[in-house]
């Protein structure tokens, strides 16, 4: 998934970032602006709001390289997140040039970019933060689990053949191993080989567990990136950052998506999340995914997260490599811990 192009017009991205860092740009006129950079976006935080600017990049799985593409993806992000994050995604705003060449957020003139405007969520109520601080209450997780279960129950099944669905996982396992086995990354070769061999054996000896999920109409359009950092535990839970840039990433078995969230919570120290998630899912949907399948999903997702972690070595300074190599190794050991269960 290499970067394929980076296109920008005058004023360039750096000028836009400098402009958006100025407090006077925003209607509430805050005392200061907090800025967060992610792999694909810049986020500018005022006390009440968050404004997300997508980077002008194109990869083989997304395209933000033009103003029109960024506008379309901003609009899609606003649309998709209304269901699980009501009242959070508020609008999309143009960044425009006035007649004198000055930039205006939400102003008239030549539109040079678009931003998503959101209600700012309390950082101390994020699920990952609550788990790390050992502050997650059982009733909080119960509310999250029920919200997700209702969402899956109301989702329309996506038609896909059983063999096609199984082959998708054969491909995912192969891609994960091909990346993680690259000697340049310095990961333990024996561990990489063992965890992926176990997943291939599962696919070979129990293909029906995957194929029946598709044949039974269990594949739906889900969240696409269901991680603890995308869940805010307020009085009404907010599940945000539903993946907008590639629909195929949202076409998923709810059991896979819940297994992903359970795996990430377990990694942070909250194994009690899994029975809460799947208990609510079974009550609301009447669907009982096989425990062996759930363990396979968790292992495959852990390897995917290892792959995404090790990719940081491509882009970051060598001084940061040990951190990301350690994260990848942690995910691989987590994947190994699931092997005996499938």
C-alpha positions as CSV (number, residue, x, y, z in Angstrom):
1,X,0.0,0.0,0.0
2,X,2.6,2.5,-1.1
3,X,1.9,6.2,-1.4
4,X,1.2,6.7,-5.1
5,X,0.9,10.5,-5.4
6,X,0.9,13.7,-3.4
7,X,-0.7,16.5,-5.2
8,X,-1.5,20.0,-3.9
9,X,-2.1,23.5,-5.3
10,X,-1.1,27.0,-4.0
11,X,-1.5,27.8,-1.1
12,X,0.0,24.4,-0.2
13,X,-0.9,22.1,2.6
14,X,1.6,23.7,5.0
15,X,0.0,27.2,4.5
16,X,-3.5,25.7,5.2
17,X,-2.3,24.0,8.4
18,X,-0.6,27.3,9.6
19,X,-3.9,29.1,8.9
20,X,-6.0,26.6,10.7
21,X,-3.8,26.7,13.8
22,X,-4.9,30.3,14.3
23,X,-7.6,30.8,17.0
24,X,-9.2,33.8,15.2
25,X,-10.2,31.5,12.3
26,X,-12.9,29.8,14.3
27,X,-16.3,31.3,15.3
28,X,-15.9,30.6,19.0
29,X,-12.6,32.5,19.1
30,X,-10.8,30.1,21.4
31,X,-7.7,31.1,23.4
32,X,-5.6,28.4,21.6
33,X,-5.9,25.5,19.1
34,X,-4.7,22.0,19.8
35,X,-3.5,20.2,16.7
36,X,-3.3,16.4,16.1
37,X,-1.7,14.8,13.1
38,X,-2.8,11.3,12.0
39,X,-1.7,9.2,9.1
40,X,-4.4,10.6,6.8
41,X,-5.6,13.8,8.5
42,X,-5.0,16.9,10.5
43,X,-7.4,17.6,13.4
44,X,-7.7,21.1,14.9
45,X,-9.4,21.2,18.4
46,X,-11.2,24.1,20.0
47,X,-12.8,23.7,23.5
48,X,-16.1,22.7,21.9
49,X,-15.3,21.4,18.4
50,X,-13.0,19.4,16.2
51,X,-12.2,20.2,12.6
52,X,-10.7,17.5,10.4
53,X,-8.7,18.3,7.3
54,X,-7.9,15.3,5.1
55,X,-4.3,15.1,3.7
56,X,-4.0,15.4,-0.1
57,X,-2.7,11.8,-0.5
58,X,-3.5,8.8,-2.6
59,X,-2.9,5.2,-1.7
60,X,-4.0,2.0,-3.4
61,X,-7.0,1.9,-0.9
62,X,-8.0,5.6,-0.7
63,X,-7.9,8.8,-2.8
64,X,-7.8,12.2,-1.1
65,X,-5.6,13.7,-3.8
66,X,-8.1,16.3,-5.2
67,X,-10.4,18.9,-3.7
68,X,-13.4,17.1,-5.2
69,X,-12.3,13.7,-3.7
70,X,-11.8,15.3,-0.3
71,X,-15.2,17.0,-0.5
72,X,-16.8,13.7,-1.4
73,X,-15.1,11.8,1.5
74,X,-16.0,14.6,4.0
75,X,-19.6,14.3,2.9
76,X,-19.5,10.5,3.2
77,X,-17.9,10.7,6.7
78,X,-20.7,13.0,7.8
79,X,-23.4,10.7,6.4
80,X,-22.0,7.4,7.7
81,X,-21.4,8.6,11.2
82,X,-25.0,9.8,11.9
83,X,-26.1,6.3,12.9
84,X,-23.6,5.5,15.7
85,X,-22.5,9.0,16.6
86,X,-25.7,11.2,16.5
87,X,-25.1,14.8,17.2
88,X,-21.3,14.6,16.8
89,X,-20.7,15.1,13.1
90,X,-22.2,18.5,12.5
91,X,-21.3,19.8,9.0
92,X,-18.7,20.0,6.3
93,X,-17.1,23.4,5.8
94,X,-15.3,24.8,2.8
95,X,-11.9,26.4,3.1
96,X,-11.9,29.2,0.5
97,X,-9.8,32.0,-0.9
98,X,-11.3,35.5,-0.9
99,X,-10.7,38.0,-3.7
100,X,-7.5,39.2,-2.0
101,X,-6.1,35.7,-1.8
102,X,-6.7,35.3,2.0
103,X,-8.2,32.1,3.4
104,X,-11.5,31.8,5.1
105,X,-13.1,28.9,6.9
106,X,-16.7,28.5,5.8
107,X,-16.3,31.6,3.6
108,X,-17.2,32.5,0.0
109,X,-14.7,32.4,-2.8
110,X,-12.6,29.7,-4.6
111,X,-12.9,26.5,-2.5
112,X,-9.4,25.0,-2.0
113,X,-10.3,22.4,0.6
114,X,-13.0,20.9,2.9
115,X,-13.1,20.1,6.6
116,X,-15.5,18.0,8.7
117,X,-16.8,19.8,11.8
118,X,-17.5,17.7,14.9
119,X,-18.6,18.2,18.5
120,X,-15.4,17.7,20.6
121,X,-15.7,14.5,22.7
122,X,-14.3,14.3,26.2
123,X,-10.9,12.6,26.0
124,X,-11.2,11.2,29.5
125,X,-14.3,9.2,28.5
126,X,-12.7,7.4,25.5
127,X,-12.9,3.6,26.0
128,X,-9.1,3.0,25.6
129,X,-8.4,5.7,28.2
130,X,-10.9,4.2,30.6
131,X,-9.4,0.7,30.2
132,X,-5.8,2.0,30.8
133,X,-6.9,3.8,33.9
134,X,-8.9,0.8,35.2
135,X,-12.0,3.0,35.3
136,X,-14.3,1.1,32.9
137,X,-17.6,0.3,34.7
138,X,-19.6,-2.8,33.7
139,X,-22.7,-0.7,32.9
140,X,-20.7,1.5,30.5
141,X,-19.6,-1.5,28.4
142,X,-23.2,-2.9,28.6
143,X,-24.5,0.2,26.9
144,X,-21.8,0.1,24.2
145,X,-22.5,-3.6,23.5
146,X,-26.3,-3.0,23.2
147,X,-25.8,-0.1,20.8
148,X,-23.6,-2.2,18.6
149,X,-26.0,-5.2,18.8
150,X,-29.0,-3.0,17.7
151,X,-26.9,-1.6,14.8
152,X,-26.0,-5.1,13.5
153,X,-29.6,-6.4,14.0
154,X,-30.9,-3.5,11.8
155,X,-28.2,-3.8,9.1
156,X,-29.2,-5.2,5.7
157,X,-27.3,-8.4,4.7
158,X,-24.8,-8.1,1.9
159,X,-24.9,-10.9,-0.7
160,X,-21.6,-12.8,-1.0
161,X,-20.9,-16.4,-1.8
162,X,-19.4,-18.7,0.9
163,X,-16.3,-19.6,-1.1
164,X,-15.6,-16.0,-2.1
165,X,-15.9,-15.0,1.5
166,X,-13.4,-17.7,2.7
167,X,-11.0,-16.8,-0.1
168,X,-10.9,-13.2,1.2
169,X,-9.4,-14.5,4.4
170,X,-6.9,-16.7,2.6
171,X,-5.7,-13.6,0.8
172,X,-5.6,-11.6,4.1
173,X,-3.5,-14.2,5.8
174,X,-1.1,-14.4,2.9
175,X,-0.7,-10.6,2.7
176,X,-0.1,-10.3,6.5
177,X,2.6,-13.0,6.4
178,X,4.3,-11.7,3.3
179,X,4.8,-8.3,5.0
180,X,5.6,-9.5,8.5
181,X,8.1,-12.1,7.2
182,X,10.2,-9.4,5.4
183,X,13.7,-9.7,7.0
184,X,14.0,-5.9,6.8
185,X,11.6,-5.5,9.7
186,X,13.5,-7.8,12.0
187,X,10.5,-9.7,13.4
188,X,10.9,-13.2,14.8
189,X,10.6,-15.4,11.8
190,X,9.6,-18.5,13.7
191,X,6.7,-16.7,15.4
192,X,5.5,-15.0,12.1
193,X,5.5,-18.4,10.4
194,X,3.8,-20.2,13.3
195,X,0.8,-17.8,13.7
196,X,0.1,-17.8,10.0
197,X,0.5,-21.5,9.6
198,X,-2.2,-22.0,12.3
199,X,-4.5,-19.6,10.5
200,X,-4.0,-21.4,7.2
201,X,-4.7,-24.8,8.9
202,X,-8.0,-23.4,10.2
203,X,-9.0,-22.3,6.8
204,X,-8.1,-25.6,5.3
205,X,-9.8,-27.8,8.0
206,X,-12.8,-25.7,8.9
207,X,-13.8,-23.8,5.8
208,X,-17.5,-24.2,6.5
209,X,-17.2,-22.0,9.6
210,X,-16.5,-19.0,7.4
211,X,-18.5,-20.1,4.4
212,X,-21.7,-20.5,6.4
213,X,-21.4,-16.9,7.7
214,X,-21.9,-15.7,4.2
215,X,-24.4,-18.3,3.2
216,X,-26.5,-17.5,6.3
217,X,-26.7,-13.8,5.4
218,X,-24.5,-12.6,8.2
219,X,-22.3,-10.2,6.2
220,X,-23.3,-6.6,6.6
221,X,-22.0,-3.0,6.1
222,X,-20.4,-2.4,9.5
223,X,-18.2,0.3,11.1
224,X,-15.0,-0.7,9.4
225,X,-12.5,0.3,12.1
226,X,-14.1,-0.6,15.4
227,X,-11.3,0.1,18.0
228,X,-11.5,1.4,21.6
229,X,-10.2,4.8,20.7
230,X,-13.2,5.2,18.4
231,X,-15.7,4.8,21.3
232,X,-16.7,7.5,23.7
233,X,-18.5,6.3,26.8
234,X,-20.9,9.1,27.5
235,X,-24.5,8.7,28.9
236,X,-25.4,7.7,25.3
237,X,-22.3,6.0,23.9
238,X,-20.7,7.5,20.8
239,X,-19.1,5.1,18.3
240,X,-17.4,7.4,15.8
241,X,-14.8,7.4,13.0
242,X,-16.8,4.9,10.9
243,X,-14.6,4.3,7.9
244,X,-15.7,6.3,4.9
245,X,-12.9,6.1,2.3
246,X,-13.3,2.4,1.2
247,X,-16.7,0.7,1.4
248,X,-15.2,-2.8,1.0
249,X,-13.5,-2.3,4.4
250,X,-17.0,-2.0,5.9
251,X,-18.4,-5.1,4.4
252,X,-17.9,-7.5,7.3
253,X,-19.2,-10.2,9.6
254,X,-20.3,-8.6,12.8
255,X,-18.5,-11.4,14.6
256,X,-15.3,-10.3,13.0
257,X,-15.8,-6.7,13.9
258,X,-16.7,-7.5,17.5
259,X,-13.7,-9.9,17.7
260,X,-11.5,-7.0,16.6
261,X,-12.8,-4.8,19.3
262,X,-12.6,-7.5,21.9
263,X,-9.0,-8.3,20.9
264,X,-8.0,-4.6,21.2
265,X,-9.6,-4.3,24.6
266,X,-7.9,-7.5,25.8
267,X,-4.6,-6.1,24.7
268,X,-5.2,-3.0,26.8
269,X,-6.1,-5.2,29.8
270,X,-9.9,-5.6,29.6
271,X,-10.7,-9.3,28.7
272,X,-14.1,-8.9,30.3
273,X,-15.3,-6.8,27.3
274,X,-15.6,-9.9,25.0
275,X,-18.4,-11.7,26.8
276,X,-20.3,-8.4,27.2
277,X,-20.1,-7.7,23.5
278,X,-21.0,-11.2,22.3
279,X,-23.7,-11.7,25.0
280,X,-25.5,-8.6,23.8
281,X,-25.0,-9.6,20.2
282,X,-26.5,-13.0,20.7
283,X,-29.5,-11.6,22.7
284,X,-30.4,-9.0,20.0
285,X,-29.7,-11.0,16.9
286,X,-30.2,-14.7,17.8
287,X,-26.8,-15.3,16.1
288,X,-24.3,-17.6,17.8
289,X,-21.0,-17.4,15.9
290,X,-18.8,-20.4,16.7
291,X,-16.1,-19.7,19.4
292,X,-13.5,-21.2,17.2
293,X,-14.4,-18.7,14.4
294,X,-14.2,-15.8,16.9
295,X,-10.7,-16.9,18.0
296,X,-9.6,-17.1,14.3
297,X,-11.0,-13.6,13.7
298,X,-9.1,-12.3,16.7
299,X,-5.8,-13.9,15.6
300,X,-6.2,-12.6,12.0
301,X,-7.0,-9.1,13.2
302,X,-4.0,-9.2,15.6
303,X,-1.7,-10.0,12.6
304,X,-3.3,-7.2,10.6
305,X,-2.5,-4.8,13.4
306,X,1.0,-6.1,13.5
307,X,1.3,-5.4,9.8
308,X,0.1,-1.8,10.2
309,X,2.4,-1.2,13.1
310,X,5.5,-2.5,11.3
311,X,4.7,-0.3,8.2
312,X,5.7,2.7,10.3
313,X,9.3,1.7,9.7
314,X,8.8,2.8,6.1
315,X,7.9,6.4,6.9
316,X,9.4,7.3,10.3
317,X,12.8,8.1,11.6
318,X,15.0,5.2,12.7
319,X,14.8,6.4,16.3
320,X,11.1,5.4,16.4
321,X,11.6,1.9,14.9
322,X,12.1,0.0,18.2
323,X,8.7,1.3,19.4
324,X,6.8,0.1,16.4
325,X,8.8,-3.2,16.2
326,X,7.8,-3.9,19.8
327,X,4.1,-3.1,19.0
328,X,4.1,-5.5,16.1
329,X,5.7,-8.2,18.2
330,X,3.1,-7.7,20.9
331,X,0.3,-8.2,18.4
332,X,2.0,-11.3,17.0
333,X,2.3,-12.8,20.5
334,X,-1.4,-12.0,21.0
335,X,-2.2,-13.8,17.8
336,X,-0.2,-16.8,19.0
337,X,-2.2,-16.9,22.2
338,X,-5.4,-17.5,20.3
339,X,-4.1,-20.5,18.2
340,X,-5.1,-23.2,20.6
341,X,-8.7,-22.0,20.6
342,X,-9.3,-22.6,16.9
